[in-house]
């Protein structure tokens, strides 16, 4: 299942396809890149291939009905290149809710609109195909590109966790956001 879309500031197409084991080394590299780590406020620090393997093996149990972890690929000169990851996690099936996160791991693709379009595609997929009632997301307050992408995809700010993220010896706020399914 690949989902194709166009991104605004780039002059091309992108797609998302389910994560495969062959992607795990690349994901480890993204998670361990200090510039990438600074932009997300989760605790993926000093990850190993084994850590990624455990993460995705655990996820296999609840991806039986629909894929929920995707590699973002961008087309350049007629070839597809993995540039990031997008996924639903912390799913609560009984409540029809999940959390959403994405990262563009290839820095030369930052600021080209991929995150915004990816978030839009994932929101549509989550609400229309998986039938989530609520999709949540969080972002460090200083990650303006992420906040903008989420808001353009329909997320609204629910609240602020003051001093929740420790980066570079300083505490920063975390913004909580969500999008609700208008159809219930």
N, C-alpha and C positions, 0 to 999 in steps of 0.2 A: 504494500500500500504506500504509494508515494503521493504527496500532495504538492502540486506545483503552484507557484505564485510569482508575481512580479514585485520587484522592490523599487521604491520611488527614486532615490537619488542615484542608483546604479542604472546602467543601461542594459539590464538583462533580466534573467529569470533566476529563481531559486526554487528549491524543493526541499521537502522533508521526507525522510524515509526512516523506517524503524531502525533502532540501534542494533548492530550486529557485533558479535564477539571480535571481529576484525577491527572494530572502532575503539576498543577499550584502551589500547596504548595511546591513541591520540587523545582520548578523554583524560587520561592520567596526565598527559602533557599540559592540557589546558588547565586542569584543576591545580596543577603545581606551578603554573606560571604566576609569578608574584604580581605582575600588572593586572592579570585577569582576576586573581584572588581578591585584589583590593576592591574590585567592582561588585563582588557579591558577598553577602554577609553570612553565608553558611560557613561551616567549619571544615571545608575540604582543604586541609593543609597537609603537606607531605604524604600524599596518597600514593599507593602502590598499585600495581596491576591486580594484586590479590584483593585489595580494598574495592576496586571497581568490579571485579568478578563477583564478590559477595553482594554488592549493591544490586547488580543486574540479575543475579541468580534469585535473590529475594523477590525482586520485582516480577519475575516470570510467573509467579503464582497468581498475580492479579492482573496480568496482561492477557489472560486467556481469551477474554471476550473482545478486546480491542487493544491495539498497540497504544502505549502511553509515553514511550520514550523515543525521540526522533533525533536523527542527525540532520542538521541544516546543511544543505549543499548549495553552492552558488556556481553558476555556469560562467566560465571564462574561456574564451577562445575555443568554444565547442566541447569543453570537458567540464565534468562536474567535480568540484573540490569541496571536501568537508570543511566547514568553517565554524560550526557551533553545534550546540545541543539544546533541545527544548523538551520539557517533560511535565507530566502530571505526576504528583507524588502525594503521600499522606492521604490517599483516597479513603473516604468513609462511605462505602457503598450504601449502607442503610440510610444515610442522610443525603446521598447523591451530591457529595461535595469532594473537592480535591484542591490541592495547592498546585500552582503553576510556577515554573521557573525556566529561564533560558539564559544562555550565555553565548556570545560570539567569541570563540577562542582564538581565532585568527585575527590579529590586531589590524592587519591591512584592510579588513572588512568593517572596521568600526566606523560608525557615522554615515553609513550608506543606506540606512533604512531597512536593513534586513531584520533587525530586532522588532521593529514596529510591525512589519508585514507578517513575520513569524507569529507574533503575539495575536494578531488578528485571525490568522488561520487557525491557531490552536484554540482560541476562544470559540470560534464558529464550530470547530470539530468537537470540542468538549460539550458545548451546549446542544448542538443539533444531532450529533452522532452518538456520543456517549450518554447524553441526556443528563448531564450534571445540572443541579439546581443552582449551585454556587461554586465559583472558582476563585480561590484566594491567591494572593501574591504578596511578597514583601520586597522591599528594596531599601538599601541604605540611603539616607536622605541626600548624601553627596553624589549619588549615582544618577545624575540628571537625565542622561540618555535612557536609562532603564525606566525611570519614572515617566518620562514623556512617552516612551513606547507603550507602556502599560495603559496610560490614560488614553492614548489614541486608539487603543484596542478596546476601550469601553470600561476599563477598571476605574472605580471611584475610590477615593481615599476614605477609609473607615476610621483610622486613628494613627497615632504616633506613639511609638515606644521610645521614650526619652532615654538617651544614653545606653542604648541596647547593643551597639556594635563597637567593639574595640579594634581600632586600626591605627597602626603607626603610633601607638602610645596614647591615643586620644579616643574618647568615647563620642559616638555619633548616634543620632536618632535613626530609628528604622520606621519606615512608612508602611502601614498595613493597608492593603487594597483588596477589592473584590469586584466581581461582576456577577450579577444574578441573571438567571434565565427568565426572560420576560414571559415565557409560556408556562412557568411553574416549576 
